[in-house]
Amino acid sequence: MVDEGLLMILICIFALMNDNMLKKIKELEKISLKLEPNAAARKVARKKVIEYTEGFLENIYSLKAYDLTEEKGKGIFSSPISDTPIEIDEAIKLVFDNVDTHGLNPASGGHLGYIPGGGIYYSALGDYMADITNRYAGIFFASPGAVRMENMLIDWMNGIVGYSKQASGNLTTGGSLANLIAVVTARDAHKIKSKDIEKTVIYLSEQAHHSIDKSIRIAGMGECVHRFIPIDEKFRIKPDELERMIADDKANGLIPWLVIAAAGTTDVGAIDPLDEIGDITHKYNLWFHIDGAYGGFFALTDEGKKLLKGIEKSDSVIIDPHKSLFLPYGLGVVLIKDKKHLYESHHYFANYMQDALKDADELSPADLSPELTKHYRSLRLWLPLKLLGIAPFRACLEEKLLLAKYFYDKIKNTKRFEVLLEPQLSVVVFRYIPEKGDTDAFNERILEEVHKDGRIFFSSTRINGKFMLRICVLAFRTHIETIDLALDIIIEKVELVKS
Ligand SMILES: *Cc1c(COP(=O)(O)O)cnc(C)c1O
């Protein structure tokens, strides 16, 4: 028997609790609805952001390429993350004052340092759309369209490097992650066991990008034997030396595993003899990885195609749309010749692997990379390609090759300048030889003055112990006027340092 009085009390308590809870839910909803600005509020914020970015674009050809400042954006800390919201104007001002006016301006055509970036406009619109619709790009089931879009782009790029339909790949955040995926795939494809790591050999050049070394370490392969293949006077791997090393290692009971070559080194833009290296890796059954983060997309041009002959002989390649396809930062690509290997290393439902390969319309990015949930990254590449076609990209790359040659010819023929070598892609390495005093110190001073000036930006490198100045022409906003300006500024700074 239930006591009716007690029951009534309990019901009342529950009703009260329920009432309180509903009240609380409504209160919370009212606050959380701020996450959903209405059309009018969206319009206000959007208008301000468009005003700001349009202002940036209107002035981009006169904005500094480099802003050397004292405070280096410290003011961002003056407005801590808190419960107090600020207006969009204030937020934009904080960004302008503390971010967009310090350091490198990668959107500038005057950016001739390292490997320049860019940031074509239609990519920004692609990101805007992607962020609003927020399609779940990791899995076919969740967004078949977004996955098809990614795979279609991957197919297109596989075609550029001469891979067949058997190839696959992944849109990553950049070249470093792309390299990591390739190294891990190579490790698993060759079934390297941990007990064999110390006997396993990697062949690479001293010119390899540091992200390769990082990838090897992260992949747990840091204790492999590293063989640095001698390079020729054009900084390219010597294939006969490579073959000799492999044969020696094999004879000595080691396990030759991975050869890493570059389609455009960062230092001088050298392209390793891919065709010959490909033949050697086939002969000895090694994994052949090509780092084309900088140079890969030059394969879109006739000249580049010739230079990159043999790229299709590799097992994996990385290319960086946020470098040589001028996209804003946040897009690298790994391509793997045999999709099976990429899948085997990165899928996460081991027991239905065969079915997934056979039955799914499309492979899902989540099975081809370390990521599960991923940004709908394809749209930032697809949209500009669709709106513009490939031709302007090809032309821009060809223009960059010629601009580098133009700069090379000019600087080579300028008194007291020394050039390292004719550009293979779009990097020129050079320095000034002063009449008296220390050459390294003089060139360091030139660079310092160029950075202080800021109209253009370039960087330096050390080649055979010598301090060298270095430009890389790759920003899509770099045109002949930029190169002429760079030449004028260099001469101006030489005079300044001399005085
Ligand atoms: C830039 C670069 C990388 C690294 O790519 P990120 O996109 O910067 O991560 C790797 N290799 C080469 C040759 C590069 O130029």
PDBQT file of the ligand as one rigid body, heavy atoms in Angstrom, charges set to zero:
ROOT
HETATM    1  C1  LIG A 501      57.347  23.930 -47.045  1.00  0.00    +0.000 C 
HETATM    2  C2  LIG A 501      57.976  22.641 -47.286  1.00  0.00    +0.000 A 
HETATM    3  C3  LIG A 501      57.631  21.515 -46.531  1.00  0.00    +0.000 A 
HETATM    4  C4  LIG A 501      56.697  21.582 -45.350  1.00  0.00    +0.000 C 
HETATM    5  O1  LIG A 501      55.411  21.909 -45.730  1.00  0.00    +0.000 OA
HETATM    6  P1  LIG A 501      54.442  22.757 -44.765  1.00  0.00    +0.000 P 
HETATM    7  O2  LIG A 501      53.255  22.963 -45.640  1.00  0.00    +0.000 OA
HETATM    8  O3  LIG A 501      55.168  24.010 -44.420  1.00  0.00    +0.000 OA
HETATM    9  O4  LIG A 501      54.150  21.920 -43.576  1.00  0.00    +0.000 OA
HETATM   10  C5  LIG A 501      58.205  20.315 -46.870  1.00  0.00    +0.000 A 
HETATM   11  N1  LIG A 501      59.079  20.232 -47.886  1.00  0.00    +0.000 NA
HETATM   12  C6  LIG A 501      59.441  21.282 -48.637  1.00  0.00    +0.000 A 
HETATM   13  C7  LIG A 501      60.416  21.114 -49.752  1.00  0.00    +0.000 C 
HETATM   14  C8  LIG A 501      58.894  22.530 -48.363  1.00  0.00    +0.000 A 
HETATM   15  O5  LIG A 501      59.253  23.586 -49.100  1.00  0.00    +0.000 OA
ENDROOT
TORSDOF 0
